[in-house]
Amino acid sequence: MTPADEEHPPPTPGVNATPPSCFEAPPAQVPLPTSPRRCEPGKVYLVGAGPGAADLITVRGLHLLESADVVVHDALVDPALYQHLGAERIDVGKRSGDHTLPQDEICEILIRLAREGRRVVRLKGGDPFVLGRGSEEALALREAGIRCEVVPGVSSALAVPALGGIPVTHRGVADAFCVVSGHPRDLDDAFTLPRYRERLTVVVLMGVRTAGLWAMELLARGWPSETPLAFVVWGGRPEQRVVRTALGDVAGRGPDDIQAIGVAAPAVAVIGSVAALSAAERSPAG
Ligand SMILES: C[S@@+](CC[C@H](N)C(=O)[O-])C[C@H]1O[C@@H](n2cnc3c(N)ncnc32)[C@H](O)[C@@H]1O
């Protein structure tokens, strides 16, 4: 007998052996894997709304949203997700250069609502833990002794390129990718950009205003000036567009030049050979 046979010995002929548990008949009522989750009072759910189109939220996120009694949301979240709900809505949305609420005030609001025993959904664009400060909110809640659950979302870092027909990896073309912020916290900070490596894709979020700068930094790190660069603007929305150019054509340009080629925030920039691909039909906007 092999070791595998020892674990599952064959039934003795003629003996009505009990089948292994994995072959047991399912109970009459099998809960669906998507059976609705409901929010609990006094708890904060950090829910990723996905990018652009409202129907890119996860099933779990949608169920929790529908059972919340207060929704604290960001600017890039499609209002179609929460407008029809009876829940109270608090807009703490921020766009670059137009901060409506400082981060610590957002945390204070979440803590207060949870202490009041409300069912709180903190709805954030994309995935809460990708360049979105969701982890700061989760830690602040934890420090305050508030229960907090994270519901991952479809991040714009991967989904917006895909919505624009650009795969971040493609056999023989790119086998790795990295996601960086194009918005350094402090003007003295260097961008966190990789040195040139064949078959690497770089995805830049929050990088429209600073495109001329990070493109120059990439050239300085050995990236060829003819490297394809694509901007996918308003991914998933009816106004979605893909602007294709090359790294050398953007390096050193100011925000007005970037705008002149049709690029405006929000956009995801994709740098590398895959940025020249157009692999899929455009998805219908949600
Ligand atoms: C503060 S970051 C938040 C990212 C988010 N946590 C995520 O996982 O998608 C915001 C940036 O995401 C990108 N972004 C989000 N939604 C987008 C969309 N629908 N179309 C294009 N870019 C988008 C833009 O680069 C924008 O500046």
The ligand as an SDF file (V2000), in Angstrom:
LIG
                    3D

 27 29  0  0  0  0  0  0  0  0999 V2000
   -6.4970   57.7330   -3.1650 C   0  0  0  0  0  0  0  0  0  0  0  0
   -6.2350   56.5850   -4.4560 S   0  0  0  0  0  0  0  0  0  0  0  0
   -7.2930   55.3230   -3.8720 C   0  0  0  0  0  0  0  0  0  0  0  0
   -7.1040   54.0010   -4.5700 C   0  0  0  0  0  0  0  0  0  0  0  0
   -8.1110   52.9740   -4.1360 C   0  0  0  0  0  0  0  0  0  0  0  0
   -7.9280   52.6030   -2.7660 N   0  0  0  0  0  0  0  0  0  0  0  0
   -8.0780   51.7290   -5.0100 C   0  0  0  0  0  0  0  0  0  0  0  0
   -7.7110   50.6490   -4.5600 O   0  0  0  0  0  0  0  0  0  0  0  0
   -8.4670   51.8670   -6.1920 O   0  0  0  0  0  0  0  0  0  0  0  0
   -7.1850   57.3400   -5.7430 C   0  0  0  0  0  0  0  0  0  0  0  0
   -6.5870   57.0690   -7.1250 C   0  0  0  0  0  0  0  0  0  0  0  0
   -7.0910   55.8390   -7.6530 O   0  0  0  0  0  0  0  0  0  0  0  0
   -7.2100   55.9440   -9.0500 C   0  0  0  0  0  0  0  0  0  0  0  0
   -8.6320   55.7250   -9.4100 N   0  0  0  0  0  0  0  0  0  0  0  0
   -9.6120   55.3680   -8.5850 C   0  0  0  0  0  0  0  0  0  0  0  0
  -10.7730   55.1780   -9.2650 N   0  0  0  0  0  0  0  0  0  0  0  0
  -10.4960   55.4280  -10.5550 C   0  0  0  0  0  0  0  0  0  0  0  0
  -11.2560   55.3970  -11.7570 C   0  0  0  0  0  0  0  0  0  0  0  0
  -12.5420   55.0520  -11.7570 N   0  0  0  0  0  0  0  0  0  0  0  0
  -10.6380   55.6970  -12.9110 N   0  0  0  0  0  0  0  0  0  0  0  0
   -9.3420   56.0360  -12.9500 C   0  0  0  0  0  0  0  0  0  0  0  0
   -8.5630   56.0880  -11.8380 N   0  0  0  0  0  0  0  0  0  0  0  0
   -9.1300   55.7810  -10.6650 C   0  0  0  0  0  0  0  0  0  0  0  0
   -6.7090   57.3210   -9.4510 C   0  0  0  0  0  0  0  0  0  0  0  0
   -5.3230   57.2040   -9.7470 O   0  0  0  0  0  0  0  0  0  0  0  0
   -6.9340   58.1040   -8.1830 C   0  0  0  0  0  0  0  0  0  0  0  0
   -6.1020   59.2290   -8.1200 O   0  0  0  0  0  0  0  0  0  0  0  0
  1  2  1  0
  2  3  1  0
  2 10  1  0
  3  4  1  0
  4  5  1  0
  5  6  1  0
  5  7  1  0
  7  8  2  0
  7  9  1  0
 10 11  1  0
 11 12  1  0
 11 26  1  0
 12 13  1  0
 13 14  1  0
 13 24  1  0
 14 15  1  0
 14 23  1  0
 15 16  2  0
 16 17  1  0
 17 18  1  0
 17 23  2  0
 18 19  1  0
 18 20  2  0
 20 21  1  0
 21 22  2  0
 22 23  1  0
 24 25  1  0
 24 26  1  0
 26 27  1  0
M  CHG  2   2   1   9  -1
M  END
$$$$
